[in-house]
Amino acid sequence: MDLSIIITNWNSSDLLNDCLKSIILKTSINYEIIVIDNNSDDNFNEIKQKYYTYDQIIWIEKDENLGCGVINEGFKIATGKHIAIVGPDTELTDDVFLKIITLLNSNDKLGAVAPQLINPDGSKQDYLNDFISLGSYLKERRTLFGRFNRLAYKLKTGEKFSLSIKKKPISENLFEINQPSAACLVMSENWIRKQSYLIDPAFPYYFNDMDICKRIYNEGKKIYMLSDSEVVHIQSSSFKKTKVFWRQKNYLNDLTNYFKKHHPEKLTFLKFVNCSDNFLKIFFYPIIDNERKPGFKNQINLFFHSINITRI
């Protein structure tokens, strides 16, 4: 078995249908697909029935939404030489996995390879980031400082502020990168076989892809992006269906746990930043982006929640 493809789904079953169809039609290597559903209440059963006769698809159904943590269940039963994490909101444009597996097999220094993600209109997605630090976190839209920083940058330059980093070219279509999206990430056999888990259960919703990439680099491997392999990605299709308060609460939880694991010396200051930021947001609530407004009462709850997680 060349590749095990693990897909987690939650209320994105129409997209899952398109994803499975593209893999089946455009993948020539020997593969298996492990679909893990997080208790969807859409037409998941209909999609499952449609593909139930495909022997290469394994179905796992959960009784609740456990986030990306369920990927570890797929990891335990995967039989592929390499393992791919794939979002249900993706579609292959060609035989992407053949190209990536060929590259992985040719270079034992690689821990993972990602394709170029594109929007449905064919434009390239700006999704490559460096590993998060206190400095980059303060510049995010999630923080008030980040919002003011972005506004000042736009007024000064007339351009939109971006935290994305430049790719390090290896060849014409090959780039070394730090942290690609896990919308489609293929991990190599020589890294996987040393792992007891893929997703750290301490952060099942956010930063788990960053944690994987961090561990790959910490173990002396590299991550490449193969730009002539393109995958269509409809961004945040599942997360958009959750409530703002839920997203922000779990973001704070997983961010704190990520820093506890990778930057313990900066954890205290991070907690202070989050408490201060959520306190100030109560008074600056009217200027918060509409898509990030949890409701005024919930904004107060977020402040108290940020105090509670200082005990982590």
Residue pairs with C-beta under 8 A, 6 or more apart in sequence:
1 30
1 31
1 32
1 79
1 80
1 81
2 29
2 30
2 31
2 80
2 81
2 82
2 97
2 101
3 29
3 30
3 31
3 32
3 80
3 81
3 82
3 83
3 84
3 97
3 101
3 186
4 31
4 32
4 33
4 34
4 74
4 78
4 79
4 80
4 82
4 83
4 84
5 23
5 31
5 32
5 33
5 34
5 80
5 83
5 84
5 86
5 97
6 34
6 36
6 71
6 74
6 75
6 78
6 83
6 84
6 85
6 86
7 16
7 19
7 20
7 33
7 34
7 35
7 36
7 86
7 87
7 88
8 36
8 37
8 38
8 67
8 68
8 70
8 71
8 87
8 88
9 16
9 35
9 36
9 37
9 38
9 40
9 44
9 88
9 238
10 37
10 38
10 39
10 40
10 65
10 238
10 241
11 40
11 41
11 42
11 238
11 241
12 40
12 42
12 88
12 89
12 237
12 238
13 40
13 42
13 43
13 44
13 46
13 47
13 88
14 42
14 43
14 47
15 88
15 89
15 234
15 237
16 35
16 44
16 47
16 88
17 47
17 50
18 91
19 86
19 87
19 88
19 89
19 90
19 91
20 33
20 35
20 47
20 51
20 57
22 90
22 91
22 92
22 93
23 31
23 33
23 86
23 92
23 97
24 54
26 92
26 93
26 94
26 95
26 96
27 92
27 95
27 96
27 97
27 98
28 95
28 98
29 97
29 98
29 101
31 56
31 80
31 97
32 56
32 57
32 58
32 78
32 79
32 80
33 56
33 57
33 58
34 57
34 58
34 60
34 74
34 77
34 78
35 48
35 57
35 58
35 59
35 60
36 60
36 61
36 62
36 70
36 71
36 73
36 74
37 44
37 48
37 59
37 60
37 61
37 62
38 62
38 64
38 65
38 66
38 67
38 70
39 61
39 62
39 63
39 64
39 65
48 59
51 57
52 59
58 77
60 70
60 73
60 74
62 70
66 204
67 204
67 205
68 182
68 199
68 204
68 205
68 208
69 199
69 201
69 204
69 208
71 85
71 198
71 199
72 197
72 198
72 199
72 201
75 83
75 195
75 197
75 198
81 189
82 101
82 104
82 186
82 187
82 188
82 189
82 192
83 186
83 187
83 192
83 198
84 97
84 184
84 185
84 186
84 187
85 182
85 184
85 185
85 187
85 198
85 209
86 183
86 184
87 182
87 183
87 184
87 233
87 237
88 237
88 238
89 183
89 233
89 234
89 235
89 237
89 238
90 117
90 183
90 184
90 231
90 232
90 233
90 234
91 231
91 232
92 231
92 232
93 118
93 230
93 231
93 232
94 229
94 230
96 115
96 184
96 229
96 230
96 231
97 186
99 226
99 228
99 229
100 113
100 115
100 186
100 226
100 229
101 186
103 110
103 113
103 174
103 224
103 226
104 110
104 113
104 186
104 188
104 189
108 188
108 190
109 220
109 221
109 222
110 188
110 221
110 222
110 223
110 224
111 187
111 188
111 190
111 191
111 216
111 217
111 219
111 221
111 222
111 223
112 180
112 185
112 186
112 187
112 188
112 191
112 212
112 213
112 216
112 221
112 223
112 224
113 185
113 186
113 188
113 223
113 224
113 225
113 226
114 177
114 180
114 181
114 184
114 185
114 186
114 223
114 224
114 225
114 226
115 184
115 225
115 226
115 229
115 230
115 231
116 124
116 225
116 226
116 227
116 228
116 229
116 230
116 231
117 124
117 125
117 127
117 181
117 183
117 184
117 230
117 231
117 232
117 233
118 124
118 125
118 230
118 231
118 232
118 233
119 125
119 232
119 233
120 232
120 234
125 181
125 233
125 235
126 162
126 164
127 164
127 180
127 181
127 183
128 164
128 165
128 167
128 177
128 178
128 179
128 180
128 225
129 163
129 164
129 165
129 178
129 179
129 210
130 136
130 163
130 165
130 178
130 179
131 178
131 179
131 210
131 213
131 214
131 262
132 207
132 210
132 255
132 258
133 263
134 263
134 266
134 269
134 270
134 273
136 163
137 143
137 255
137 270
137 273
138 145
138 146
138 149
138 273
139 145
139 146
139 149
139 150
139 161
139 163
140 146
140 163
141 147
141 150
141 289
141 292
142 248
142 251
142 292
143 273
143 277
144 277
144 280
144 281
144 284
145 277
147 287
147 288
147 289
149 161
150 160
150 161
153 159
153 161
154 160
154 161
165 177
165 178
167 175
167 176
167 177
167 225
168 175
168 176
168 177
169 175
170 176
170 224
173 226
173 227
173 228
174 224
174 225
174 226
174 227
175 224
175 225
175 227
176 222
176 223
176 224
176 225
177 223
177 224
177 225
178 213
178 217
178 223
179 209
179 210
179 213
179 214
179 223
180 209
180 213
180 223
180 225
181 209
181 233
182 208
182 209
182 212
183 231
183 233
183 235
184 231
184 233
185 209
185 212
187 198
187 212
187 216
188 221
190 221
191 216
191 219
191 221
194 219
195 215
198 212
199 208
199 211
199 212
200 208
200 211
200 257
200 261
202 254
202 257
202 258
202 260
202 261
203 211
203 253
203 254
203 255
203 257
203 258
204 254
205 250
205 251
205 254
206 250
206 251
206 254
206 255
206 258
207 254
207 255
207 257
207 258
208 254
210 258
211 258
211 261
211 262
213 223
214 262
216 222
216 223
217 223
239 247
243 294
244 291
244 292
244 293
244 294
244 295
244 298
245 294
245 295
245 298
245 301
245 302
248 292
248 294
248 302
249 302
249 305
252 274
252 302
252 305
252 306
252 309
253 309
253 312
255 270
255 274
256 267
256 270
256 271
256 274
256 309
256 312
257 312
259 266
259 267
259 270
260 267
260 312
263 270
271 306
271 309
271 310
274 306
274 309
275 303
275 306
275 307
275 310
277 306
278 299
278 302
278 303
278 305
278 306
279 303
281 288
281 299
281 302
281 303
282 296
282 299
282 300
282 303
285 293
285 296
285 299
288 299
293 299
294 301
294 302
